[in-house]
Amino acid sequence: EAMELKNTTTTLVQRLSSTEARLIRVEVLVLFSTLAWVLLELFGSFRRRYSHGFFRLLIWTVYTLSTVLAPYTVGLLQAGPFRDQTFVLWGTILLLIQVNPVSLSVYSIQDIEQRKRMLVQQVLQIILVLWLIINGSGGNKSYRATIWIVYILSIIQAFRKFRHLSKA
């Protein structure tokens, strides 16, 4: 029975590390990152107006998850075998989501004072996505143009985000 459990565990680990499993993880994480962004976009500004504990906890949880999901997913794309333009576009859109000012949440003075750390993290994400773009494969020119447009918008949004943080 111990040998059967070991074989089952080994099989499960092999399946989770397969390319198909990585693809599913990336797709699910892109979906969750997008959903988190939509929730923040729709309800983020309400957190100041409503003092209901569950609502504030929900928005705080979504904000916290969104700061982790997008960079982790970009890292999976960068480290994985995914070089197709579709994956590069996903990574670029995730960057745009991550640097969007709506994802900026300040709960205390410490959050404002840590803007240099946040700036370094954002610059690293911008560089990782640039690496994805440069190493991406595919010759569809309209896809490539869209990727570059979204990437440039991401850089503009990052500057806006840090300007807002400086004003806070």
C-alpha angles and dihedrals in degrees: 000000000000089000091051091051090050091051091048091049092048091050092048092050091049091051093048091052095048122111091247091054090049090051091052090048091051092048093049092046092049088051093049092045090052092046091050090051092050091050091049091046092051102037108017095095092050093066090082093050100044122059096187105133097220093050093049091046091050093051092044090050092049090048092049093048092047091056089056105034100058097047091044091051092048087051091052090050092048095047097040133079092259110121101143117121091246091063091045089053090050090052091049092049090049088054090051089051092048097050095042111120090232087070089060112103125172117193100162145007088264090063090057093046092054093062092113090060090048090049091053091049092050093048090051090051090049090052093047092052090047087054089052091051094049093047096041120117130219135080103229103131096198090052090049091049091049091050092052093046092052090045093052090046088052092055091049090049091050090056090048091049093053093044088055090048091050090051091050 
